[in-house]
Amino acid sequence: MGHGGNVIEELMADHREVEEMFGRMEAMTRGQELRDLVDEVTIELVRHSVAEEEYLYPAVRKHVEGGDRLADKEIADHGRVEKLLKQLEKADANDPQMMLLLQQLMDEVTTHVQDEENNLFPMLRQACSAETLDELGDKIRRAKAMAPTRPHPSAPDTPPANKLLAPGTGLVDRARDFVTGRGRS
């Protein structure tokens, strides 16, 4: 969940972690092991997305030329991913539809990651000081620790509402996860 380093290093480490989980998913077809892995990737993607929406995209809006357009596009990407995660949350691990949803998720996330790493991150690195990038990395790690662990597609995705509601929603999600054992595989 927390890797250390500046915001770009932190988020790229998250990307590699999710890619590794996707690789493991592709080797599975059905069953409880797949369900557990889907829950793990959901937790990671939701935390990552919430943190980006709380801190990365506001920084992009502030520091990068054309940042509003870029941030809006990335938030729209998150919306599509979150809807897929919500569908996966409801899907039975033995339903063939789950594999189709997983493929859609992997395609959507892979495209989003490539766009961030090839376009957004280089622009942010050029626009911000090393100190600003380090501070953003710290904020991202704190946000991920408090973020929800389940998809909430109707939740606000821009400040200030997302920063106010995410910690409470995250607390409820983590309590549910604790009771059910979700995410402890």
GROMACS elastic network, one bead per residue, 0.5 to 0.9 nm:
[ bonds ]
;  ai    aj funct       b0    kb
    1    14     6  0.73091   500
    1    44     6  0.71432   500
    1    47     6  0.83380   500
    1    48     6  0.85393   500
    1   141     6  0.76381   500
    1   144     6  0.70829   500
    1   145     6  0.75840   500
    2    10     6  0.71964   500
    2    13     6  0.88308   500
    2    14     6  0.83629   500
    2   140     6  0.86626   500
    2   141     6  0.55253   500
    2   142     6  0.84869   500
    2   144     6  0.76965   500
    2   145     6  0.80153   500
    3     9     6  0.81145   500
    3    10     6  0.56534   500
    3    11     6  0.85946   500
    3    13     6  0.66766   500
    3    14     6  0.78931   500
    3   141     6  0.79939   500
    4     7     6  0.85259   500
    4     9     6  0.74499   500
    4    10     6  0.58494   500
    4    13     6  0.89102   500
    4   137     6  0.73198   500
    4   138     6  0.78642   500
    4   141     6  0.78623   500
    5     8     6  0.78184   500
    5     9     6  0.55320   500
    5    10     6  0.57826   500
    5   133     6  0.88085   500
    5   134     6  0.66102   500
    5   137     6  0.63134   500
    5   138     6  0.80601   500
    6     9     6  0.53421   500
    6    10     6  0.60589   500
    6    11     6  0.86132   500
    6   130     6  0.78711   500
    6   131     6  0.85207   500
    6   132     6  0.85149   500
    6   133     6  0.51803   500
    6   135     6  0.71868   500
    6   136     6  0.67610   500
    6   138     6  0.73816   500
    7    10     6  0.51140   500
    7    11     6  0.61064   500
    7    12     6  0.84705   500
    7    56     6  0.78762   500
    7   132     6  0.88909   500
    7   133     6  0.54616   500
    7   134     6  0.61805   500
    7   135     6  0.76931   500
    7   136     6  0.52956   500
    7   138     6  0.74342   500
    7   139     6  0.83922   500
    7   140     6  0.68852   500
    7   141     6  0.87109   500
    8    11     6  0.52715   500
    8    12     6  0.59807   500
    8    13     6  0.84799   500
    8   117     6  0.85563   500
    8   121     6  0.64816   500
    8   124     6  0.86331   500
    8   125     6  0.79669   500
    8   133     6  0.73808   500
    8   134     6  0.88635   500
    8   136     6  0.88291   500
    8   137     6  0.73131   500
    9    12     6  0.51611   500
    9    13     6  0.60979   500
    9    14     6  0.86693   500
    9   137     6  0.79349   500
   10    13     6  0.52410   500
   10    14     6  0.64456   500
   10    15     6  0.88261   500
   10   137     6  0.63096   500
   10   140     6  0.79765   500
   10   141     6  0.78778   500
   11    15     6  0.62527   500
   11    16     6  0.87882   500
   11    48     6  0.76219   500
   11    52     6  0.85700   500
   11   137     6  0.82888   500
   11   140     6  0.84284   500
   12    16     6  0.62990   500
   12    17     6  0.86196   500
   12   113     6  0.84994   500
   12   117     6  0.76234   500
   13    16     6  0.51524   500
   13    17     6  0.62512   500
   13    18     6  0.87536   500
   14    17     6  0.50355   500
   14    18     6  0.62645   500
   14    19     6  0.86017   500
   14    44     6  0.78070   500
   14    45     6  0.85459   500
   14    48     6  0.73723   500
   15    18     6  0.52332   500
   15    19     6  0.61528   500
   15    20     6  0.86467   500
   15   110     6  0.88729   500
   15   113     6  0.68124   500
   16    19     6  0.50069   500
   16    20     6  0.61741   500
   16    21     6  0.87035   500
   17    20     6  0.51693   500
   17    21     6  0.64144   500
   17    22     6  0.87474   500
   17    41     6  0.89246   500
   17    44     6  0.86512   500
   18    21     6  0.50058   500
   18    22     6  0.61414   500
   18    23     6  0.86211   500
   18    41     6  0.64473   500
   18    44     6  0.73976   500
   18    45     6  0.76554   500
   19    23     6  0.62397   500
   19    24     6  0.87749   500
   19   106     6  0.85378   500
   19   110     6  0.80623   500
   20    23     6  0.50808   500
   20    24     6  0.64857   500
   20    25     6  0.87652   500
   21    24     6  0.51056   500
   21    25     6  0.62195   500
   21    26     6  0.87620   500
   21    37     6  0.72743   500
   21    38     6  0.86474   500
   21    40     6  0.83630   500
   21    41     6  0.67059   500
   22    26     6  0.62415   500
   22    27     6  0.88972   500
   22    37     6  0.89123   500
   22    41     6  0.80712   500
   22   102     6  0.88202   500
   22   106     6  0.68630   500
   23    26     6  0.53017   500
   23    27     6  0.68746   500
   24    27     6  0.54297   500
   24    28     6  0.69600   500
   24    34     6  0.89364   500
   24    37     6  0.83151   500
   25    28     6  0.52344   500
   25    29     6  0.78509   500
   25    34     6  0.66419   500
   25    37     6  0.71375   500
   25    38     6  0.79190   500
   25   102     6  0.84016   500
   26    29     6  0.75478   500
   26    99     6  0.89141   500
   26   102     6  0.88753   500
   26   103     6  0.86667   500
   28    31     6  0.83505   500
   28    33     6  0.82124   500
   28    34     6  0.64096   500
   29    34     6  0.73373   500
   29    93     6  0.87088   500
   29    94     6  0.82283   500
   29    96     6  0.85760   500
   29    99     6  0.73209   500
   30    33     6  0.76675   500
   30    34     6  0.58656   500
   30    35     6  0.78359   500
   30    93     6  0.54903   500
   30    94     6  0.50732   500
   30    95     6  0.76942   500
   30    96     6  0.80639   500
   30    98     6  0.84493   500
   30    99     6  0.81754   500
   31    34     6  0.55110   500
   31    35     6  0.64395   500
   31    36     6  0.88909   500
   31    92     6  0.86606   500
   31    93     6  0.52567   500
   31    94     6  0.56955   500
   32    36     6  0.61002   500
   32    37     6  0.85641   500
   32    93     6  0.65783   500
   32    94     6  0.84816   500
   33    36     6  0.51467   500
   33    37     6  0.62909   500
   33    38     6  0.86563   500
   33    93     6  0.87524   500
   33   185     6  0.84095   500
   34    37     6  0.50640   500
   34    38     6  0.60876   500
   34    39     6  0.85683   500
   34    93     6  0.66792   500
   35    38     6  0.50754   500
   35    39     6  0.62270   500
   35    40     6  0.87110   500
   35    89     6  0.88611   500
   35    92     6  0.79893   500
   35    93     6  0.55044   500
   35    94     6  0.89816   500
   36    39     6  0.50780   500
   36    40     6  0.63006   500
   36    41     6  0.87900   500
   36   182     6  0.73619   500
   36   183     6  0.67306   500
   36   184     6  0.81212   500
   36   185     6  0.63526   500
   37    41     6  0.61761   500
   37    42     6  0.83999   500
   37   183     6  0.80484   500
   37   185     6  0.77736   500
   38    41     6  0.52064   500
   38    42     6  0.59855   500
   38    43     6  0.85811   500
   38    85     6  0.87811   500
   38    88     6  0.77191   500
   38    89     6  0.81231   500
   38   102     6  0.84453   500
   39    42     6  0.50150   500
   39    43     6  0.61848   500
   39    44     6  0.87032   500
   39    88     6  0.88976   500
   39    89     6  0.75871   500
   39   149     6  0.89870   500
   39   150     6  0.85729   500
   39   182     6  0.68558   500
   39   183     6  0.59294   500
   40    43     6  0.51820   500
   40    44     6  0.63266   500
   40    45     6  0.86527   500
   40   182     6  0.80647   500
   40   183     6  0.52142   500
   40   184     6  0.80847   500
   40   185     6  0.80754   500
   41    44     6  0.50785   500
   41    45     6  0.59891   500
   41    46     6  0.84472   500
   41   183     6  0.89020   500
   42    45     6  0.51550   500
   42    46     6  0.59646   500
   42    47     6  0.84464   500
   42    82     6  0.88740   500
   42    85     6  0.64555   500
   42    88     6  0.88465   500
   42    89     6  0.83681   500
   42   149     6  0.71161   500
   42   150     6  0.67194   500
   42   151     6  0.75219   500
   43    46     6  0.53688   500
   43    47     6  0.61680   500
   43    48     6  0.84952   500
   43   148     6  0.78270   500
   43   150     6  0.61569   500
   43   151     6  0.83405   500
   43   183     6  0.73645   500
   44    47     6  0.53239   500
   44    48     6  0.60138   500
   44    49     6  0.85258   500
   44   144     6  0.86948   500
   44   149     6  0.73923   500
   45    48     6  0.50459   500
   45    49     6  0.59551   500
   45    50     6  0.84912   500
   45    81     6  0.86553   500
   45    82     6  0.85822   500
   45    85     6  0.88865   500
   45   149     6  0.83646   500
   45   151     6  0.89329   500
   46    49     6  0.51398   500
   46    50     6  0.60700   500
   46    51     6  0.85402   500
   46    78     6  0.89969   500
   46    82     6  0.75359   500
   46    85     6  0.87339   500
   46   144     6  0.87097   500
   46   147     6  0.76340   500
   46   148     6  0.66931   500
   46   149     6  0.57777   500
   46   150     6  0.63789   500
   46   151     6  0.61992   500
   46   152     6  0.87153   500
   47    50     6  0.52795   500
   47    51     6  0.61961   500
   47    52     6  0.86401   500
   47   143     6  0.77253   500
   47   145     6  0.76861   500
   47   146     6  0.81808   500
   47   147     6  0.52413   500
   47   148     6  0.61997   500
   47   149     6  0.61312   500
   47   150     6  0.85362   500
   47   170     6  0.89397   500
   48    51     6  0.52846   500
   48    52     6  0.62143   500
   48    53     6  0.86634   500
   48   140     6  0.81998   500
   48   143     6  0.86394   500
   48   144     6  0.62968   500
   48   147     6  0.84041   500
   49    52     6  0.51040   500
   49    53     6  0.60958   500
   49    54     6  0.85525   500
   49    75     6  0.85296   500
   49    78     6  0.66088   500
   49    82     6  0.89077   500
   49   144     6  0.87258   500
   50    53     6  0.51183   500
   50    54     6  0.61131   500
   50    55     6  0.86644   500
   50   140     6  0.89894   500
   50   143     6  0.74300   500
   50   144     6  0.72236   500
   50   147     6  0.63889   500
   50   148     6  0.77269   500
   50   157     6  0.74705   500
   50   162     6  0.79509   500
   50   163     6  0.88275   500
   50   166     6  0.76123   500
   51    54     6  0.50998   500
   51    55     6  0.60875   500
   51    56     6  0.72425   500
   51   139     6  0.80181   500
   51   140     6  0.52378   500
   51   141     6  0.76991   500
   51   142     6  0.83053   500
   51   143     6  0.51537   500
   51   144     6  0.56105   500
   51   147     6  0.72713   500
   52    55     6  0.53985   500
   52    57     6  0.60448   500
   52    58     6  0.85606   500
   52    75     6  0.88728   500
   52   140     6  0.69846   500
   52   143     6  0.87414   500
   53    56     6  0.61439   500
   53    57     6  0.55177   500
   53    58     6  0.72865   500
   53    71     6  0.85736   500
   53    74     6  0.88734   500
   53    75     6  0.70650   500
   53    78     6  0.89321   500
   53   157     6  0.60258   500
   53   158     6  0.61525   500
   53   159     6  0.78551   500
   53   162     6  0.78834   500
   53   163     6  0.89244   500
   54    57     6  0.70201   500
   54    58     6  0.69611   500
   54   139     6  0.88969   500
   54   140     6  0.80617   500
   54   143     6  0.76193   500
   54   157     6  0.76891   500
   54   158     6  0.66658   500
   54   159     6  0.62976   500
   54   160     6  0.82720   500
   54   162     6  0.67033   500
   54   163     6  0.61113   500
   55    58     6  0.55328   500
   55    59     6  0.62399   500
   55    60     6  0.87482   500
   55   136     6  0.68412   500
   55   139     6  0.69704   500
   55   140     6  0.65600   500
   55   143     6  0.84024   500
   55   159     6  0.87679   500
   56    59     6  0.51775   500
   56    60     6  0.62191   500
   56    61     6  0.87373   500
   56    71     6  0.85837   500
   56   136     6  0.72188   500
   56   140     6  0.77254   500
   57    61     6  0.61304   500
   57    62     6  0.85314   500
   57    67     6  0.80226   500
   57    68     6  0.83771   500
   57    70     6  0.82547   500
   57    71     6  0.51632   500
   57    72     6  0.82839   500
   57    74     6  0.80281   500
   57    75     6  0.81284   500
   57   158     6  0.86237   500
   58    61     6  0.50238   500
   58    62     6  0.62074   500
   58    63     6  0.86531   500
   58    67     6  0.85551   500
   58    68     6  0.85537   500
   58    71     6  0.75774   500
   58   158     6  0.82181   500
   58   159     6  0.79557   500
   59    63     6  0.58771   500
   59    64     6  0.78047   500
   59    67     6  0.83705   500
   59   124     6  0.82667   500
   59   136     6  0.83116   500
   60    63     6  0.53460   500
   60    64     6  0.51670   500
   60    65     6  0.82554   500
   60    66     6  0.85859   500
   60    67     6  0.50606   500
   60    68     6  0.74052   500
   60    70     6  0.76049   500
   60    71     6  0.65398   500
   60   120     6  0.81029   500
   60   123     6  0.86449   500
   60   124     6  0.65895   500
   60   127     6  0.89019   500
   61    64     6  0.61047   500
   61    65     6  0.78023   500
   61    66     6  0.74079   500
   61    69     6  0.81736   500
   61    70     6  0.78258   500
   61    71     6  0.65147   500
   62    65     6  0.83001   500
   62    67     6  0.68889   500
   62    68     6  0.82882   500
   63    67     6  0.71359   500
   63   124     6  0.71872   500
   63   127     6  0.58626   500
   63   128     6  0.67766   500
   64    68     6  0.84929   500
   64    70     6  0.88078   500
   64   120     6  0.87437   500
   64   123     6  0.65283   500
   64   124     6  0.62160   500
   64   126     6  0.86131   500
   64   127     6  0.59800   500
   64   128     6  0.84532   500
   65    68     6  0.83020   500
   65   123     6  0.85035   500
   65   127     6  0.85322   500
   66    69     6  0.57253   500
   66    70     6  0.65432   500
   66    71     6  0.88506   500
   67    71     6  0.58981   500
   67    72     6  0.83655   500
   68    71     6  0.52189   500
   68    72     6  0.60362   500
   68    73     6  0.85820   500
   69    72     6  0.51954   500
   69    73     6  0.62513   500
   69    74     6  0.87720   500
   70    73     6  0.52164   500
   70    74     6  0.63312   500
   70    75     6  0.87072   500
   70   120     6  0.75775   500
   71    74     6  0.51371   500
   71    75     6  0.61145   500
   71    76     6  0.85494   500
   72    75     6  0.51498   500
   72    76     6  0.61665   500
   72    77     6  0.86865   500
   73    76     6  0.51016   500
   73    77     6  0.63331   500
   73    78     6  0.88059   500
   74    78     6  0.63653   500
   74    79     6  0.87482   500
   74   112     6  0.74083   500
   74   115     6  0.88259   500
   74   116     6  0.81893   500
   75    79     6  0.62870   500
   75    80     6  0.88955   500
   75   157     6  0.73010   500
   75   158     6  0.86108   500
   76    80     6  0.65512   500
   76    81     6  0.87979   500
   77    80     6  0.53426   500
   77    81     6  0.63839   500
   77    82     6  0.86868   500
   77   108     6  0.76298   500
   77   109     6  0.82145   500
   77   112     6  0.66945   500
   78    81     6  0.50257   500
   78    82     6  0.59749   500
   78    83     6  0.85964   500
   78   109     6  0.85909   500
   78   112     6  0.84461   500
   79    82     6  0.51217   500
   79    83     6  0.63022   500
   79    84     6  0.87629   500
   79   153     6  0.65940   500
   79   157     6  0.86887   500
   80    83     6  0.52839   500
   80    84     6  0.64405   500
   80    85     6  0.87574   500
   80   105     6  0.87748   500
   80   108     6  0.78337   500
   80   153     6  0.87728   500
   81    84     6  0.51328   500
   81    85     6  0.61767   500
   81    86     6  0.86752   500
   81   104     6  0.88389   500
   81   105     6  0.63477   500
   81   108     6  0.66859   500
   81   109     6  0.70074   500
   82    86     6  0.61614   500
   82    87     6  0.86663   500
   82   151     6  0.56613   500
   82   152     6  0.71395   500
   82   153     6  0.57059   500
   83    86     6  0.50771   500
   83    87     6  0.63616   500
   83    88     6  0.86781   500
   83   151     6  0.75968   500
   83   152     6  0.83399   500
   83   153     6  0.60297   500
   84    87     6  0.50769   500
   84    88     6  0.61598   500
   84    89     6  0.85752   500
   84   101     6  0.67320   500
   84   102     6  0.82040   500
   84   104     6  0.77012   500
   84   105     6  0.62792   500
   85    89     6  0.60304   500
   85    90     6  0.87567   500
   85   101     6  0.85411   500
   85   102     6  0.87888   500
   85   105     6  0.75758   500
   85   150     6  0.82660   500
   85   151     6  0.62065   500
   86    89     6  0.50366   500
   86    90     6  0.66302   500
   86    91     6  0.88330   500
   86   150     6  0.80005   500
   86   151     6  0.56488   500
   86   152     6  0.75202   500
   86   153     6  0.75752   500
   87    90     6  0.53584   500
   87    91     6  0.62541   500
   87    98     6  0.86887   500
   87   101     6  0.76664   500
   88    92     6  0.80591   500
   88    93     6  0.88472   500
   88    98     6  0.65585   500
   88   101     6  0.66847   500
   88   102     6  0.75299   500
   89    92     6  0.83011   500
   89   150     6  0.83561   500
   89   151     6  0.82755   500
   91    94     6  0.84367   500
   91    95     6  0.69745   500
   91    97     6  0.77008   500
   91    98     6  0.60499   500
   91   101     6  0.89683   500
   92    95     6  0.52929   500
   92    96     6  0.87117   500
   92    97     6  0.85741   500
   92    98     6  0.70107   500
   93    96     6  0.80835   500
   93    97     6  0.89751   500
   93    98     6  0.64775   500
   93    99     6  0.86697   500
   94    97     6  0.85952   500
   94    98     6  0.75541   500
   95    98     6  0.56198   500
   95    99     6  0.78526   500
   96    99     6  0.57019   500
   96   100     6  0.71403   500
   97   100     6  0.51796   500
   97   101     6  0.63236   500
   97   102     6  0.86424   500
   98   101     6  0.50644   500
   98   102     6  0.60611   500
   98   103     6  0.86166   500
   99   103     6  0.61744   500
   99   104     6  0.86442   500
  100   103     6  0.51625   500
  100   104     6  0.63215   500
  100   105     6  0.86461   500
  101   104     6  0.50692   500
  101   105     6  0.61284   500
  101   106     6  0.86212   500
  102   106     6  0.60819   500
  102   107     6  0.85342   500
  103   106     6  0.50958   500
  103   107     6  0.61055   500
  103   108     6  0.85197   500
  104   107     6  0.51763   500
  104   108     6  0.60812   500
  104   109     6  0.85527   500
  105   108     6  0.51491   500
  105   109     6  0.60192   500
  105   110     6  0.83609   500
  106   109     6  0.52463   500
  106   110     6  0.58852   500
  106   111     6  0.85033   500
  107   110     6  0.52074   500
  107   111     6  0.61978   500
  107   112     6  0.86180   500
  108   111     6  0.53523   500
  108   112     6  0.62527   500
  108   113     6  0.87072   500
  109   112     6  0.50077   500
  109   113     6  0.60298   500
  109   114     6  0.85574   500
  110   113     6  0.51346   500
  110   114     6  0.61706   500
  110   115     6  0.85921   500
  111   114     6  0.52384   500
  111   115     6  0.62128   500
  111   116     6  0.87190   500
  112   115     6  0.51521   500
  112   116     6  0.62350   500
  112   117     6  0.86329   500
  113   116     6  0.51646   500
  113   117     6  0.60429   500
  113   118     6  0.83676   500
  114   117     6  0.52021   500
  114   118     6  0.57822   500
  114   119     6  0.80459   500
  115   118     6  0.53232   500
  115   119     6  0.55767   500
  115   120     6  0.68297   500
  115   121     6  0.87811   500
  116   119     6  0.54811   500
  116   121     6  0.57497   500
  116   122     6  0.85178   500
  117   120     6  0.62730   500
  117   121     6  0.53208   500
  117   122     6  0.71916   500
  118   121     6  0.67690   500
  118   122     6  0.67816   500
  119   122     6  0.58180   500
  119   123     6  0.64600   500
  119   124     6  0.88419   500
  120   123     6  0.52768   500
  120   124     6  0.61489   500
  120   125     6  0.86186   500
  121   124     6  0.50286   500
  121   125     6  0.60053   500
  121   126     6  0.85461   500
  122   125     6  0.50513   500
  122   126     6  0.61893   500
  122   127     6  0.86098   500
  123   126     6  0.51699   500
  123   127     6  0.61263   500
  123   128     6  0.86609   500
  124   127     6  0.50279   500
  124   128     6  0.59595   500
  124   133     6  0.84456   500
  125   128     6  0.55664   500
  125   129     6  0.74890   500
  125   130     6  0.79477   500
  125   133     6  0.75310   500
  126   129     6  0.78883   500
  128   131     6  0.80227   500
  128   132     6  0.60171   500
  128   133     6  0.65005   500
  129   132     6  0.51924   500
  129   133     6  0.63778   500
  129   134     6  0.86722   500
  130   133     6  0.51083   500
  130   134     6  0.61486   500
  130   135     6  0.86445   500
  131   134     6  0.50628   500
  131   135     6  0.61635   500
  131   136     6  0.85849   500
  132   135     6  0.50872   500
  132   136     6  0.61478   500
  132   137     6  0.85928   500
  133   136     6  0.50819   500
  133   137     6  0.61992   500
  133   138     6  0.88247   500
  134   137     6  0.50025   500
  134   138     6  0.64568   500
  134   139     6  0.87922   500
  135   138     6  0.51744   500
  135   139     6  0.63348   500
  135   140     6  0.86744   500
  136   140     6  0.60402   500
  136   141     6  0.86124   500
  137   140     6  0.51051   500
  137   141     6  0.62899   500
  137   142     6  0.87441   500
  138   141     6  0.52409   500
  138   142     6  0.63276   500
  138   143     6  0.86395   500
  139   142     6  0.51612   500
  139   143     6  0.60689   500
  139   144     6  0.86094   500
  140   143     6  0.50597   500
  140   144     6  0.61374   500
  140   145     6  0.86833   500
  141   144     6  0.51927   500
  141   145     6  0.63637   500
  141   146     6  0.89651   500
  142   145     6  0.52092   500
  142   146     6  0.66224   500
  142   147     6  0.86542   500
  143   146     6  0.52964   500
  143   147     6  0.58156   500
  143   163     6  0.87302   500
  143   166     6  0.87162   500
  143   167     6  0.81855   500
  144   148     6  0.82099   500
  145   148     6  0.87782   500
  145   167     6  0.89926   500
  145   170     6  0.87100   500
  146   166     6  0.73846   500
  146   167     6  0.51853   500
  146   168     6  0.83049   500
  146   169     6  0.88535   500
  146   170     6  0.57896   500
  146   171     6  0.71652   500
  147   166     6  0.56619   500
  147   167     6  0.56690   500
  147   168     6  0.84398   500
  147   169     6  0.74325   500
  147   171     6  0.78556   500
  147   173     6  0.87792   500
  148   151     6  0.76347   500
  148   152     6  0.83576   500
  148   166     6  0.61941   500
  148   167     6  0.70024   500
  148   168     6  0.81015   500
  148   169     6  0.55430   500
  148   171     6  0.70151   500
  148   172     6  0.78144   500
  148   173     6  0.57451   500
  148   174     6  0.72368   500
  149   169     6  0.86240   500
  149   170     6  0.62715   500
  149   173     6  0.57339   500
  149   174     6  0.66874   500
  149   177     6  0.82094   500
  150   170     6  0.82144   500
  150   173     6  0.64453   500
  150   174     6  0.89049   500
  151   155     6  0.89290   500
  152   155     6  0.54947   500
  152   156     6  0.89213   500
  152   169     6  0.89953   500
  153   156     6  0.82930   500
  153   157     6  0.89430   500
  154   157     6  0.86738   500
  155   161     6  0.87596   500
  155   162     6  0.73365   500
  155   165     6  0.81740   500
  155   166     6  0.84484   500
  156   159     6  0.80088   500
  156   160     6  0.88296   500
  156   161     6  0.60148   500
  156   162     6  0.51263   500
  156   163     6  0.89284   500
  156   165     6  0.80871   500
  156   166     6  0.87967   500
  157   160     6  0.89779   500
  157   161     6  0.76022   500
  157   162     6  0.54452   500
  157   163     6  0.87691   500
  158   161     6  0.64683   500
  158   162     6  0.55222   500
  158   163     6  0.79052   500
  159   162     6  0.52662   500
  159   163     6  0.58665   500
  159   164     6  0.81235   500
  160   163     6  0.54274   500
  160   164     6  0.64029   500
  160   165     6  0.88906   500
  161   164     6  0.51529   500
  161   165     6  0.61409   500
  161   166     6  0.83442   500
  162   165     6  0.53281   500
  162   166     6  0.56394   500
  162   167     6  0.88195   500
  163   166     6  0.57247   500
  163   167     6  0.73202   500
  164   167     6  0.68879   500
  164   168     6  0.78866   500
  165   168     6  0.56439   500
  165   169     6  0.62267   500
  165   170     6  0.85276   500
  166   169     6  0.50884   500
  166   170     6  0.57921   500
  166   171     6  0.84995   500
  167   171     6  0.61448   500
  167   172     6  0.87614   500
  168   171     6  0.50917   500
  168   172     6  0.64402   500
  168   173     6  0.86661   500
  169   172     6  0.51995   500
  169   173     6  0.61477   500
  169   174     6  0.86049   500
  170   174     6  0.60049   500
  170   175     6  0.84796   500
  171   174     6  0.52060   500
  171   175     6  0.61846   500
  171   176     6  0.86832   500
  172   175     6  0.51311   500
  172   176     6  0.62631   500
  172   177     6  0.86182   500
  173   176     6  0.51025   500
  173   177     6  0.61044   500
  173   178     6  0.85848   500
  174   178     6  0.60571   500
  174   179     6  0.86397   500
  175   178     6  0.50683   500
  175   179     6  0.62946   500
  175   180     6  0.86620   500
  176   179     6  0.52187   500
  176   180     6  0.61396   500
  176   181     6  0.82494   500
  176   182     6  0.80146   500
  177   180     6  0.52188   500
  177   181     6  0.55184   500
  177   183     6  0.68663   500
  177   184     6  0.86245   500
  178   181     6  0.51988   500
  178   182     6  0.67786   500
  178   183     6  0.85661   500
  178   184     6  0.87035   500
  179   182     6  0.79729   500
  181   184     6  0.58850   500
  181   185     6  0.83323   500
  182   185     6  0.77067   500
